[in-house]
């Protein structure tokens, strides 16, 4: 007593909606990766009896990104209104709610052991190559940039060619590379740029493709290189770009000021964040804030930055080495769930 049939249906529908959202959230965050797709769809179909649930297009399955699953169930048939001599009938009302799943996580990694080790010394180069792979795997990155490091590679990853001053960019398995290129960022010596147009393994809101690049401009304002970025990425530079590397200027100089490095190299919308802005250069006298990740993806948010200490100093002088840096951030996903409550 105290609860009519309509109230019980509403309470049941709310509980079902909560459970549907919980399952969807776990799928996006990858917590249910041990369950097969059929199991998760079955769970959703089981708990959505009496509800209508729809997802956006499913993302390709990858161990390096969130996993989403598409599931839909037909709403159960509502009882036909009863008729009698008094012509009374029940009424049905529908409330629609849109639930946006959590954002997807991306981690980037970058390291510049510098040419004295990773270009001029064969033994140190081999050690730096191994250390690069180790730290990429340790960081859990999906995008990695190597700077002044010849022969950088990670097993099963897709890498760009190696461009000026041994600069390369690479992505983890599950990421599709559509186009790549690179060259020199004039001026101030031999300065490198590596660019790839990629499709991530899950849908990023308003970005079918991402423009990712490893950058190493000189110690003066950038004078060229933008045409290379545009030729590879086109309109993806407007609001779907990620650039990491040794910018040779602090975070303010990337975003604006007299250097205005982002606009001179990438263009499009300005970065929504540039991190870290801490001293990461250079061994043995740390002084400068040069190593950053910048992105102009709307809604992107930095979550965590990890900076390692200088590497390989027990076996080499490592002159001018930069500290390795990993950045964990989130981007909005182009996945939504609509739930209709029938009471």
N, C-alpha and C positions, 0 to 999 in steps of 0.2 A: 504494500500500500504506500501511497505517496508518490509513486512513479507510474505515469501512464505509459502506454505503448510507444507513443512518439518520443518521450524522454529517454526510454530505454534504447530506442534506435539511435537517437542522437549520441548518447553516451557510447554505444558500441561503435558507431562510425568514427567518433573522435579517437577512441582507442586504436581502431584499425589504421586511421590516418597517421597517428603517432608511430605505430610499428612500421608502416610503409616508409615513412621518412627515415626512421632509424636504420632500416635495411639499406635504403638508398645512400644514406650518409656513409655507412660502413663500406659500401661498394666503391664509392668515390674515393674514400681514404685508403682503400686497398686492404682493409682489415679482414675481408672475406675471401682473399685470394686462394685460400685452400679449398674453397667450395667450388664445385663445377658450376657452369652457367645454368644448367638445367635445374640444379638444386635451388639456386637463388631465385630463379624465375618461379619455381614451384612455391617457394615461401611467399613471394609477393602475390601470386595468384590465390594462395590459401587465405592470406589475411585480408585480401581486398575483395572478398565476397560481399557484394552490396556496395562496392565503390568502383569508380572508373579511374584508372591510373595510366598515364602515358609519359614516356620519356622522349627526349630529343634523340637524334641519331647516335647510336652507340659508338664509343671510341674504340679503335683497334686495340687488342689486348697487348699489354707490355708489362714487363716486370719492372720497368723504370718509371712508370707513371701510374696515376690513379686508374682504377679499373671501373668501368661503368657497365651496366647490363640493361638491356631493353626488356621490359616486361609489360604486358598489358592483359587485362582480364575483362571479360564482358560483364557488365553489371547484371546482377540477378534480376529476374523479372519481378516487378512490383505486383502485388495482388490486385486483381481487377476490383474497382469499386463495387460494393454490393448495392443492389437496388431493391426497393421495397415500395409499398403503396405510398409511403410518405416522401419518396424520391430523395432520400438522403444519400450522400456519397462522401467518401474521404477525399482529402486534398493532399497533393504532393508538392513539396517545395525543395529546391535545389540550391545549395550554396557551393560556389567554386572557390578554391584556394590555390594559389600558386606558391610552391615551395622551391626555393633556389638552393641546390646542393652546395656544399663548401667549395672553395676555390681549389684549383690544382696547384701542386707544389713543383717548383723548378729549383734545381741546385746547379750552380756554375762553379768551376774551378779554374784557377789561373796560376801560372808560375813562370818566373823569369830567372833562371839560374845564371844568366849572362854569358857573354861570348867567351870570356876568359876560361870558363869551365866547359861549357856545352857546345863550343865550336872549335876552340883552339887546342884542347887537350882531349885526346881520344879516350883515355881511361876515365877521366872525369865525365866526359860525354856519356859513356856507357852507364856510369853510376847515376847520372842525372836522368837518363831515359828510364831506368828502373824505378827511381824515386818518383818520377812523374806518374808512372802507371800506378804505383802503390798509393800515392796520395789521392789520385782521381777515384780509385776504388774505395778508399777509406772515407772520402767525402760524400760518396753516394751521388756524385754529380751526373747530370745528363748532358751538359755542355762543358767543354774544356778548351782552354786556350794555352798554347805553348808559345813562349817568346824567347828568342835567342837560345833555342834548344833544337839542335839538329836531330832528325829521326824520331821525334816524339810520336808515340803511338799507344793505343790501348786495344787489347784483343777484341775483335768483333765490332769495334766502333768504326764509324765512317768519318774519314778525315779529308780535309781540303788538301790541296798541294801545299808545299812549303814555300812561302814567299820571302820577300826581302827580310834580312836579318833573322832568318829561321823562325818565321811566325806562321802558325797554323791554327785552325779551328776544327773541332771534331764533335760529333754527337753520338749518343749511346744507341744501342740496338732498339728498334722500334720507331726511331725518328727517320723520316724519309727525306733524303736530300734531292731537291729539285734542280738546283743550279749552284755552281760555285765558281769563285774567281778570287783575284787579289792582285797585289802589286805594291807600289811604292807610295808612301805618303810624303810628298816633298815638304819641307826641306830639312836641313840640319843633319845631313848624313844619310846613311842607308836605313830607311825607316819602313816598316812592314805593315801590311794590311791583308787579312784573309777573311773572305766573306762567303756565307752559304745561305741560300734560300731553302728553308726546311719546313716540313709539315710534322708537327708533334703528334705523338700517339694518342692524344685526347684533344677535344675541341676547345680552343681558347676563344673566349667571347670576342667577337668582331675581328678575329684574326684567323683566316683559313690557313695562312702561311706566316712564318716568322723569319725575320732577317737577323741572322746571328753573325757576329764578327769578332775577330781578335785584332786589337789595334796597338800600334806602337809608334805614335807620332813623335816628332823631335821636341827640342826644348824651346821652340819658337812656334807661333801660331801656324796651324795647318794651312797649306796653300794648294794642295791637290789631294785627290783620292776620292772625292765625292762622286765623280763620274763613274768610278769603279763600283761603288756601292749601289748607285742607281741602276747600272747596267745589269747587276745581278738580282737586285731585290725589287726594283720598280716602286710601286705604290705601297709595298709592305713597310717602307721606311717611314711612312706617315705616322703610324701609331702601333706598329708591330715589330719594333726593332730592339735587339739586345746587343750591347757592345761591351766587351771586357778586355782589360789589358793594362799596359803601362802607358798612361796618358801623358806622363811627364808634366803634369799640372795638378793642382788640388781639385776637389769636387766643384768648387765654385767656378773654376776655370773651364771645367767640362760643360757646365750649364750655361755659362755666360762670360761676362767680363771681356777683357781684351783678347783672350784666347778663344773663347766661345767655340770650343772644340766640337761639341755635338752638332751645332748648326753648320760648321765648316766641313764636317765629314759626312754626317748622316742626313741632316735636314729633317723635314716633317715637324711633328709636335716636339716640344722640348721634353727632356727626361722627367719622369714623375719622381724618380729618386736616383741618387748617385752614391754608392756605398762600396767599401768603407771610406772614411775620410781620416784615416789614421796613418801614422808614420810606418811605412813598410819597406823603405829603401834607405840606404843600401849598405850592405856589409862592407867593412866592419863598423862604419859610422852611420847609424840610422838618423836620418834628418828629414825625410821628404814624404809627402802624401801624394803618391803617384798612381797607386794600383787601385782601380775602381771597376765596378760593374754599374752600367747605366741602362735604363730601359724607358721607353715611352709608351708601354702598353697601359692603356687606361685601367685603373683599378688595381694595378700591381702594387704589392706591399712587401717590403723587406721584413723577414722574420728573424733571421739569425746570420751573423757573420762569424766565420772562424778564420783566424790568422795564425799560421804556424810560425815557429821560430825559423831562423836560417837553417838550411839543410847542408849536409855533407861537409861541414866545417872541420870535422875530425880527420878528413882525408885530403882536403884541398884548401887553398886560400880563399876560394869563392869570392874573389874581388867583385864588388858591385852587384852581388846577388840580391834579388828581391825576395821578400817573404812570400810563401805560398798563401793564397787567399781562396776561401770558398764562401759563397753567398747563397743562402736559402731564402727564397721569396715565393709569394703566391700570385696567381693570376686568375681572374674570373673565368669559370668554365661556361661554355655554351651548351649547358644541359639544364633542363627544367623539368619539374614534375607537376602535373595538374591533378588535383584530387577533387572529385565531386562527392559531396555528402548528400545523401538522400534521406529525408525524414518524412 
